[in-house]
Amino acid sequence: MKPYTKQILRRALCLVDVIVVFFAYLFIDFLLFSHETNIPNISFLSILNYKLNYRFLAVFIAAVVHVGVQWVIGSYRVLWRVSGLRDYCACMYGGFIASFILIIGSLLIQNPFFFYTWDVQILVGLVSVFGFVAARLGLKSVMKVYQARKCVANQGSIRLLIVGAGGGGIRIISEVLDGGTNYTIVGLIDDDIQKQKMQIRGYRVLGTRKDIPRVCEKYDVDEVLIAIPSLGHRECSSIIEIITKTNCKVRVLPSLNEIVNYDRFTAGIRDVQIEDLLPRDSIKLDNQKIMGYIRDKVVLVTGGGGSIGSELCRQILKFAPKKLYILDIYENNAYDLQMDLTRKMPNSPFEVIIASVRDKDRIDSIFEQIRPNLVFHAAAHKHVPLMEHDPAEAIKNNVFGTYNVAEAADRYGAERFVLVSTDKAVNPTNVMGAAKRVCEMIIQSINAKSNTEYVAVRFGNVLGSNGSVVPLFKKQIAERSPITLTHKEITRFFMTIPEAVSLILEAASYARGGEIFILDMGQPVKIYDLAVNLIRLSGLEVGRDIPILITGLRPGEKLYEELLMNEEGLRATTNEKIFVAKPMTLDWDALGTQLQLLREAAESGDALQIKAKLADVVPTYVNKELQVTKKKDIDESDAENPEAGTKIYA
C-alpha cells in the first residue's frame, strides 16, 4: 500500500471514530432522557442546538479523548485489512481507557466540560467501544473484497504456498496483501494439528509438510516459501527434501539474526542456499574459551585473503586481539578483505602484509618485527587437478611454505601455531593431499623440540569457497548449461566457511601440542544428489532443462574422502563437533633429511621424481603413475632374468 493511501485511511478512521463517539452520546441521550419533560428537545433535528448548552462541548471533549488514546496506543497504525484478535483487543483497551478518563473527570471536576454524569459515561463508553470495533471490522471486510478482486485481475502472478502458519507466515501474508509483490497466496502448510483446515488472515491451512506434493499439484503452485525464521538446519533440510519432489521453486526466509536487517519480510526472501540442503544441527561454540586465548594477543593469519583465511580474520577480530596481521601474496584478495574490514569493523586493529610464505628471509623478517603470539597458517595451493599437473608448486608452496612459517614461529617464540589441514591428507591419492600430510608431519615433529604448541585442524570441503563445486554448479544452472560431474557415486563432507572457521578457533583452544583436531562434518553428501537438488530447487527439471554429464574421475581424485588414518586414535572433546587424533611422535632430523631430498626433486621439476620422493615421505600416499612405473620396472626386470621369478614345486 502506498504511503499517501495509508495517510488517507488513517485520517478517515479518525473521522469515523469521532462520528462513532457523537452517535454514542446521541443514542444514550435518546434512551435515557427522551421521556423527561425537563430535558431540552433531543430529537435528531435539534442536534444543532447542542451549541446552546454544554452538551456539544462535552461530546467534542469526549471525541478528542477517545481519538487521542487510540492514537497513542497505535490503533491508527494498524493495517486493519490483515488485522487479528490482538489488534481488536488493543482497540477495545483504548476505548475503555478513554472512558475511564472521562468517568474520573465527571466525578472529580465540577465543570460544564463534563456535562454527563459518570453512569452515563459508562454506557457511552460501552457503545463507543462496540462502534470502534464494528467500524474496523467493516473496513476490513470492504478492503478484503477489494483485494480479492485485485488478485483475480492480477493474472500471471506467482502462485505461492507458504510453509509455516506462525509469525513469519502471517507477516508474509500481511505484506503480500499490502501490495508491492507479484504473489498470489494459495494457502499455508503447518505441522501443528490444531491449525489444520483453519483460516489465517483469510487463507486456509491446507495440510502438513507431508501434504506439500499433493497441495502443489492440486493448486498449481509455482513457488513454495519456507517462512519459519527460527527453523533449524536439519528441519529445513527435511522440508526442502520434500519440496524437491515437486517442480516448484523453493525460497526461504533468512534466520532471525539476519531478518532484522530488512524493513519488510518479503525483502529478505532469498533462494535456497546449499547449506540449507545439509541435514545437520547448529554448531554451539564456547566463546569464552576462544576469547581466553585470543584477547590482547598479536595474531598472524597466513593466506588471510583466501576463503578460510578471510573468515578467520573476521572472526578473530570479534575476540579482541591486540593486533591482527593479515599475510597474503595475492594482493587483490588482501585488498578486498582490507576494504571489507575497514567498512564493517572500522576501529579494528589489523594490518595487511603482502608477502609469500615461500620467501624464508621475508617470513623471518616479518616474525622478527611483529612477534606474533598466535599463528594461523592457511596459506596453501588447494586445487587437486592443478597441483597434479604442477606438483613442484605444491611442494614449494604447501610443504616448504609451512616449513618456513613453522620454523619462524619456533624461532621467535610464538605461543601457538595452528595449521589448517584437509581430509585429503588422509591416505592421499593426489599431490595436494600428500603435501598437506607432509605439512601435518612437519608440525608434529617440530612440536617435540619446541616450546610452541603446534596443532593441525583437519576438515572436509567448505561450501562457497573459491573454485569449489557449488559455485560452479550454480553458474552452470544460471547459464542453462549442462552440469559436469566426475562420477555419479562421488561423495564429500561439507561444512559452511563460518562453521568451519568457528570450529578451528575452538579446536585451537584445546591445543596442548602435536594434536590433529578433526571436525565432525556430519554425513557425507553425494555430489550427484546435490546437483539434482540444486536444479530442482531452481524450478527446473533434470534432463529436460539441464542435463548432468558424467566426465570421469580426474587424476588423483577419490570417490570417498576420509578424516582419520588407521594409525590414529580418536577421542572426544567437550565440543561434540571436535575430536582429537592421538599425537604421533616423529623425528625432526629424520624428517629433515627426507624433506631435503623432496626439495631437490621439486627444484628439478621432474613430476614423477617429485611424486616418488613424496611417497617416500608419506607411506600412505598412493599414486597410480608410480604403481604403473613400478610394475613396468618389475616386468622389464623379469624379462631380463626369466628364471628370477620361477618356482619349482615338488
Secondary structure, 3 states (H helix, E strand, C coil): CCHHHHHHHHHHHHHHHHHHHHHHHHHHHHHHHCCCCCCCCCCHHHHHHHHHCCHHHHHHHHHHHHHHHHHHCCHHHCCHHHCCHHHHHHHHHHHHHHHHHHHHHHHHCCCHHHCCCHHHHHHHHHHHHHHHHHHHHHHHHHHHHHHHHHHHHCCCCEEEEEECCCHHHHHHHHHHHCCCCCEEEEEEECCCHHHCCCEECCEEECCCHHHHHHHHHHCCCCEEEECCCCCCHHHHHHHHHHHCCCCCEEEECCCHHHHCCCCCHHHHCEECCHHHHCCCCCCCCCHHHHHHHHCCCEEEEECCCCHHHHHHHHHHHCCCCCEEEEEECCHHHHHHHHHHHHHHCCCCCEEEEECCCCCHHHHHHHHHHHCCCEEEECCCCCCHHHHHHCHHHHHHHHHHHHHHHHHHHHHCCCCEEEEEEEHHHCCCCCHHHHHHHHHHHHHHHHHCCCCCEEEEEEECEEECCCCCHHHHHHHHHHCCCCEEECCCCCEECEEEHHHHHHHHHHHHHCCCCCCEEEECCCCCEEHHHHHHHHHHHCCCCECCCECEEECCCCCCCCCCCCCCCCCCCEEECCCCCEEEECCCCCCHHHHHHHHHHHHHHHHHCCHHHHHHHHHHHCCCCCCHHHHHHHHHHHHHHHHHCHHHHCCCCC
